[in-house]
Amino acid sequence: MTVRVRAVALAATLILLASGAVMLSTAHGSGETENPHWNVAGKRLESGSTKKAKVKTVSEIQLIISGKMSSTEVEVRCKSSSIGSALLEGSAAEHDGKFSGTLEASECKLWKKESKESKEETACEVPAFSSVALKGSLWLAGTKSEAGTTTVMVLEPKEKTEEKNEIAKIEVKGASCSLKNTYLLEGSVAAQGLPQNEEFTYMRWVLPSTAITKAWKPKAEEEEKTIGLKLGGETATMQGEEQAELESVEIFGAGTAPLKGIEAPFWGVLGKRLEGGAEAPLTSGMPKSGTHSTIKGVFQGKEFEIRCTSVKFSEPVLIGSLNQHDGKFKTKGIEFSGCTLWSGGVEQKTCEVPAFSTKALSGRLWFEGPKGSRGTKGVLVLEPETGSVVMEPSIKNKGSETCPFADSPYVVTGSVGFHLSPENEEVETENLTAVSTNKLTVWQSAEQEAERIVELLHEEEVKLCKESKIEKYPVLLETPEIPVTLTGGGKWKFAE
């Protein structure tokens, strides 16, 4: 039975590899494709050249090796792991980058799987252990026919031990430990570098929960490779991650045409980055008098606007992030009041719109535009903390009058973007303004490597003769500048 392995240790190893900050890009579909290789400070690490690297465990993420010991499903969980003597090795054109080092794991404990749960085996002790000398090389995940483009580091022993691909021996001790023995960890393992295709001063190597079992190279005698681990002769896997950097503190990566990395957008508070897990509460002010916010929608085929003289964020909070991760945001809602309904430029005095608030919203910082544009204009994207409904303003009949747009509630789903101004400048007051477009493409750099669409929608059932269908109408939110300050005072900023 295949055992899922979350090998933080191996992950560490892979991450060490990552310390080479691999940025693997391949030029599929454009003639010849180069093998993935190391780049340092914008240049290929040539054959005969090396760079020393150091790797450290990512906080709170363990190296986990899962497999079987004496037919019992187990996990070896190690709080600390690293790669000793880690070295990136250069390569000539059309050859893949290499790596070498020794995996070291400590503060390990044994957990036994019982049904769907795991329980620590307190009677058992797992001493710190080190691997044999390992060699690594850069591959592309998947098979040649799949033409995958994700760069991975494949690690395996430099030399066989007694005809076996021994990585390490894991000892289990304890006078009353039923699994007391020494178990052989053998085979090979692959880790994915994050971020992909960009050069940074450091990066993470991740051993995914679903093991990478196949890899290929565009140019090599060995075009494809099968990857896998065994623990005590049984199938095993690894999961975990570590952070690596060059001892020279240069930016590095891997690929055929590496690009200098763009840091994911983050929050700066009181002169420094707001770190992962930290929060900074904000206070929302009101836009200038004489301005109004507008929600433009469609009801039964008719366009209308909800205009509100007051808008503010309820208990907004900045949430910090680690390097190469985007800053987060949360608010109990955006509150609207002083609202009236308009259509065709005329106020609909038979209608009333009571004060309302959006649902609780969570947010992330993105860059405006598609990923390929590499644009760096910041956008704060807000969406419901739970579900898909953003807001449900009520449009009601005023007294005994009949409102042609009465729909209680008018349900709006999706997400909405806000621009921040100024950017990259610490100020006491940042101004947030809704992005004035129905559909916005945004992207994230660094480890996220993502792209998405931001839009608000209203759905209605439309009757067509004997049939009916659900029609989706775009909803546009326009706001004046909403001033936001740090609770307690001080300067802050959106930064990249």
N, C-alpha and C positions, 0 to 999 in steps of 0.2 A: 504494500500500500504506500503510495507516495505521500511523504510527509511535507507539509508546508514549512519552509524554513525562513525565519526572519533573522538572518545572520548579521547582526550588527557588526560583528567582527569582520566578517568577510566584507561587509559593507564598508568597513573602515578601509580595508585593503583597497577596495574598489575606489573608495573615496580618495585614498592616497593617490590612486591613479588619477583621480579627479584632480588631485593637486596639480596635475598637469593641465588643469582647466581645459578640458578637451572641448573643442569646438568643432564638431565634425560636420562639415557640409559636403555634399556631393553634388556633382553637376550632371544628374541624370538627364537623358534626353538631349544632351548637347555634345554628342561625340564621345570621346574618351573620358573616362571618369577616374580621377585620382583616388588613391587609397587615403584613408584618414591618417593624419600625421600631426605632430605637435607644432605649435607656433608659440613663440615667445616675443613679446613686444612688437607684434606685427610682422615678424619674420619667421620663416620655417626654421625649426631646429634641425640643422643639417646632420648628416651621417658623421659620426665621430664626436659630436657635441653632446653634452649632458647637462642636466639641471637638477640640483638637489631639491627635494620637496619635503615638506613636513605636513603631517595630518593630525587632526585632533577630533575627538568624539564630539558630535553635535549634541548640545545640551539636551538631556532628558530622553535621548533616543538610544536605545540599546542595540547591541549586535546580537542577533538571535539566530542560532543554528537549530533547525528542527529536523528530526529524524526518528530513528528507532534505536533503542538500546535493549538488547535481549528481548526483542519482540514487543517492547513497551514504547509507546509513542511519547517522545520527550521533547523538551526545548532546553537548550543551553543558552541562558540569557546573561550577557556580559555588559556591565555598566560602562566599562572603559575599554577602548580599543585604539590601536594606532598602527602605523606602518613604519617600521624602522628601516633606516638606510634607503629611504625611497629615492628613486632616481628616474628621471625622464631621459630617454635615449633618442637621439635624433635619427633621421632617415633620409636617404636620397630620394629624388623624385620617383614617383610611382611605387614607393615602399611605405609600409605602415610604421607609425611611431611605436616605440617599445617602452617597457617599464620594468623595474626590478625593485624588490623590497621584501621585507619580512613582516608578516602579520603578528601582532601581539595583542592578547586579550587578557583582561583581569577583572576582578570583582564579579566573578561568574557564579551563577546558581543554577541548579537543576530543577526543572518543572516537569511534572508528569501530567499527561493529558488523560482526563477521566470524563468520558462522554463528551460534552461540548465545552467543558470547563478545564482549566489547567490549575494544578495545585503544586506549590513549592514542596520539594522533597527536603525537608529540614534535616533529615538524618544523613543526607548526602552532601559532600563537599566537592567542588570543582576548582582545583588550583589554577592559578594563572598559567597560560600556555602560549607558546610561540610556534609559528609555522616554520617549515623549511624555507630555504631561499625560493622566492617566487619570481616568475617571469610573466610579463604582461604584454599584450599587443592590442592595437586599436582595430576594431572590426565594425561592421554595420549590422544591426540587429535584423534577424530574419533570414530568409533564403535568397539566393540569387534571383530566382524567378519572381519573388515578391519585390525585389529592388528596393528594400528598405533603406532609409536615409538616416536613421538614428544611430549615432556613434556610441559604441559601448567599449568597455575595457574588459578583456578576457584574461583572467589570472589562472595560472596553473604552476605546478612545481617546475623548477629549472631542470631538475634531474629526477629520474625514477629512483625509488628506494625499494630494493628487493623486488624489482619488476612491477612495483605499484606506484601510481601517481599520488604519493602521500603528500598531503598538505600539512597536517598536524596530527599529533596524538593527544586526545583529550582524556585525562584521567578523572575517574570518579572515585572518591574515597569516603570512608565512614564505617565505623565498626558495625553499625546496624543498618547500613545502606544496602538494600536488596539489589541495587544496580552497580555495586562496586566492581570496577574493571577499568581497563584502558581501551578506548575506542578509536579506531582509525578514521580520520576525515580525509577523503581522497577525491580526486577528480579535478574539475575546473568550475569557475563561476564567472558571471558577467555582471558588470555594473554600468548603469547609465549615468553620464555626466550631466549636471545641471549648473548653469544654463547650457543649452546646446548652441553651437555656432557663434559664440561670442567670447571675447577675451576679457577677463577680469583679474583682479589680484588674487582671488581665491574662488573656489567653486565646491559644490558638493557632488559626491558620487553616491548613487542610490542603488541599493539592491532591492528591486521591486518585489511586492507581495506575490506576483506571478513571475516565476523564474524565467529568465531569458535562456532558451534552450538551443537556439540556432543563430549563427552569425555567418556573414559572407564578406568577401573582398572583391572589388572590381578587377584588381590586378594582383594576382598571386598564384603560386603553384597550387596552394591549397585554397580553392575558391570558397568552400563552405566548411563549417565546423559545427559539430554537435557538442553542447555544453551540459555538464551535469555533475552533481555531487553525490557522494555516498558517505554515510556514517555507520560504522560497524557493519558494512556490507549491504546496508539498506539505502534506498533512495532518500535523499535529503535535500533541503533547500536553505537559503539564507535570506535574511531581510535586515535592512538597516541603512544608515547613511553617516557620512563623516565629511568634514570640511578640510580642504587642503589648500596650501599655498606654497609658492616657491620660496626658498630661503632668501633669494635675491629680492623678493617682494616685487617682482616684475609682473605685468599682466601676461596672461598666457591662455592658450586655448588649443583647439585642434580642428583641422578641416582643410578643404582645398582653397578656400578664400575667406579666411576669418575676418570678422569685423570687430572693431573696438566696441566693447559692450556698453549698453546704455543702462544705467542703474534704474531699477524700478522706482516709481515715484513714492515719496514718503513724507512724513511730517517732521518739521523741525520746530522744537519748542525751547525757548530760553537759551538759544545759542548752540543747541546740540540736537542730534537725532533723537526722536522719541522711539525708544527701543521696544523690542518685542515684548508684549505682555503689559506694557505701561499704558496708562490712560491719562488723558488731560481733559477735564470738563470745560465746556465752552458756555458762553452766554450769548443768546441771539438777540439782536436788536430789531428795530422795525425799519422798513424802507423809508425814504424821504416822503414827507407829506405831499399829496398831489399826485402820487403814482399809484398804480394798481397792478395786481397780478391777474393773469387771464388764463382760463382753461378753455380751450377751443375744442368742441366736439360736434358730434352728429347724433340726432335723435329722430328716428323714423324718416331718414333721408334729409332732414332739415339741419342746416348748420346753426350753431349757437355759440355764445360765449358766456362763461361765468366770470364776472369781474369782481375782484375783492380788493378793498382798500387797505387791508391789513394781512400780512403774512409773516410768520416767524417759525424758527425751529424750536421744538420742545426738548429741553435737556440734551443738547447735542454733546457728543464726546468724541475726541480723537483717540484712536487706538494705535499704538506703536507697532513696529515691524523690524525684523532682522534685516541685515544687508541683503540686497537682491530680492526683497519681498516688498510688496506694495503696502502703504499705510491703509488702515481701516477707519471706519466711522460708524457711529450709531446715533439715533435720535428716537425719542418716543413718538415723533410724528412732526409733520409740517402743518401748522395751524392757520386756517383761513377764516376771516371774518369780514363783516361789512360788504357782503356779496350781493350782487344783483345779476339778473339774466338779460342778455342782449341777443338780438338776431337782426341781421341786415343793417346793423348800425343803429338800431332802435331799441331802447330799453323796453323789455316786456313787463309792464307794470301789473299784469295779472298773475305774475309768477314771483315766488320768493325762494331764496336759497339760504337756509339757516347756516350759522357758523359750523364749520366741520374741520376735521383733522385727517390726515392720511393715517394709515396703519403705522406701527413701529417699523422703522426702516434701518437697514444696515447698508454700509457703503464701502467701496474700495476705490483706490486711486488708479486711473487708467490714463493712457495717452490717446488723443484724438486721431482718428484716421485708421486705415488698414495697416497691418503689420509691415507690409512691404514698403510703406511710406517712411517708416522710422520717425514719424512726427513726435514731438515732445511737448505739445500743448496739453496741459493737464485737464482731466475731467474726473469729477467725483461722481461715480455711478451709484445711485440709491435704488434699492428694491426691497420688497417686504421681507421682514425677518422670517415670517412663516407664510406659506401659501403664495398666491399670485396677485391678490387684490392689493392695489396701492391705495386707492381711496374710493369712497362711496358717497359723494355729495348728494343731498336730497334736493330735488327740484319739485316744489309743491304749488298747489293752487293758493293764491292769496285770498284768504277769506272765502267768500262765496263765488269769487271769480274763477274762470276756467283757464288754466295755463296750458297752451298747446304743447309744451315740452315737459309736462309733469311726468316724472319718472322717479320714484323713490324706492330704492336709491339708484343713482346713475353709476354703475360699476365700472371702474377703470383698473386695468391690470397692466403688468409689465415692469418697466424700469424707467428711470429718468436721470439725466445727466446735469451736473452743475459745473460751470466754469468758476475758477477761483482767481481773484485778482487782489494784489499783484502776485506773480509767481516768483519763486526763488529770491524773495526779499522778505526779511523778517520785519513784521509790522505789528502794531497792537491790534489792528482791525483788518481782517480779511473780508472781502465781499464775495458772496456766493450768488450767482445768477444762473437761472435755468437755461440750458442750451436750447436755443430757439430753432429746433428742427424736429420733424416727426420721427426721423429714423437716423440714428447716428452709429457709425462704426468706430469702435475703439480697440486698442490693443495694449498688451503688457509685455514688457521686456524681461530680460534676465531669466530667472528660474520659471516664471509663469509661462512665457512663450505662448500667449493666448490671444485670441481675437474674438469679438462678440458684437452683437447688435443691441443697441439701446433704443427702446421705443415704448410708448404708452398706447393701449388699445381699449376700445369698448366693443363688446359683442352684442348683437341684437338678432332676434329671430325675424326674418323678412318673409312675408307670405307672397307666394307667386302662384296665382290661380289656385290649383288644387294642392300645390306643394308649398313647402316652406324650407328655408335654409338659414344657417347662421352666418351673418355678415360681420366682418371685422372692420371697424372704422378707426383710423388713427386719431389720437388725442394729443393735443399740443399744450404744454405748460409754459407760459412766459411769465417771468418775474422781473421786477427791478432788482437792484443790488440789495441783498440782505446782509447787513453788517453783523459780523460774529467776532467776539473777543474771548480771550482766555479768562475763565472765572478766576478772580483774584488778581488779574492784571499780568502784564508781561507781553513779550513779543513772540510771534510764531509764524510759521510759513508752510506753504506747499513747496516741496523741493524735489529735485531729481538728481 
